[in-house]
Amino acid sequence: MKKNIILILAVVLLASCGEKQNQNTTTKKNEPKKDIVIQDFNADSAYHFVKAQTDFGPRVPEAEAHRLCAEWLTSKLSEFADTVVVQDFRTRIFNGQGMDGQNIIASFNPDATKRIVLCAHWDSRPYADHDPDEANWNTPIDGANDGASGVGILMECARVFHQKPLNEKIGVDIILFDLEDYGPRQDEAEKYYDGENQWALGSQYWARQPHKYGYKAYYGILLDMVGGSNPNFPKEYYSQGFAAWLSNKVWSKAYSLGYNHCFSNELGDPISDDHIPMNQAGLPTIDIIDLQPNSSNGSFPETWHTLNDNISNIDKETLGMVGNLVVNVIYNE
């Protein structure tokens, strides 16, 4: 879940810093830099990576499907990346219970000092608490869109980076966060609320204790719910507040690729997601997330936190569009 939160003051304070320009966007003669267009991203392959995750079943932390999927993700990423690190951690969930999690980090060009983080969460929701049938509210979901879609795209990005090596001066870290979606059920949220963020636990842990001591990155891009049909990707509110220069850069690339029908220049709702602790730790990060203003689920797609968030509702065209955007942003650094 990505619960709306009030961080307006923090965003306003950061907004004045958010408009900084990328100093590498022009040549020494102030001539526009000519972008290259990368067409290696394969939507069918990304779909395969999404389906492979959902085939394990709901990837609820500490469940067998979660363990098996972690092994598969680590093994598959090891085929593509220079290094893969599994960050084991223990944290406390909303009800005070301790729980184990695993953040999975795949690195390309690990010695490069200019680093970019691409991230998504790989766990799935233990409760279908927005399902129309209340009898399903304690049933875990497949999380095909909410989790697996972003991971599937990043797995395909990893394959592309392996086949078409990056500029040696650019390093990429793909981070798959765990325990993003283990917040309280909607009908129990008030009962367990204690003033702390009970979501995005894996990214909170990583933001406090990165996988490498003294780790720094230039920016981050988070993918969440990026596989549904007819998506709407506005500039998420906190992303624009924390890193307007970055969201403007990515949306400009989307426009140049002809994706303006889905990437709106409108300001979207404020969403609490994995990018919040990353920004709070000093890493400018934006959230590419499907926000549907006319949905009965608030801002989120109709399948959100329901049993309908399954592979049958994943759209290859959306996966291809978002993935192609990401690889073109990276290869044009």
Number of C-alpha atoms within 10 A of each C-alpha: 22 18 13 13 13 11 15 13 10 13 20 14 12 17 19 13 15 21 17 12 13 10 7 9 16 12 11 8 6 8 9 10 11 10 14 10 15 17 11 17 25 19 22 14 19 26 23 15 22 28 19 17 29 23 14 16 21 24 30 24 23 11 11 14 19 23 16 14 21 22 12 15 19 16 12 16 23 16 13 21 21 13 15 21 16 17 18 13 16 13 15 12 18 19 12 9 8 10 13 15 23 22 23 23 22 24 23 24 20 17 12 13 15 17 22 23 21 24 27 30 28 32 32 29 27 23 23 27 24 20 22 11 11 11 10 16 21 13 17 20 28 29 33 34 30 33 31 33 34 31 32 29 32 25 25 29 25 26 21 19 20 16 11 12 11 18 13 13 12 19 21 23 22 26 27 27 27 31 28 26 27 21 25 21 20 14 10 10 13 10 12 14 14 10 6 7 17 22 22 24 26 27 27 24 21 19 21 12 14 14 18 9 7 7 11 15 17 15 19 24 22 23 28 23 25 31 33 25 15 14 19 21 24 22 27 23 20 31 30 24 26 29 26 26 19 23 26 18 15 21 22 17 19 23 16 13 14 12 16 16 12 18 21 16 16 11 14 22 17 22 23 20 28 27 29 23 22 22 19 15 13 14 21 24 31 30 27 25 24 27 22 20 14 11 13 12 15 13 20 19 24 18 22 25 27 23 22 18 22 21 22 10 14 22 19 19 16 19 29 22 21 23 26 23 23 22 21 21 20 18 17 16 14
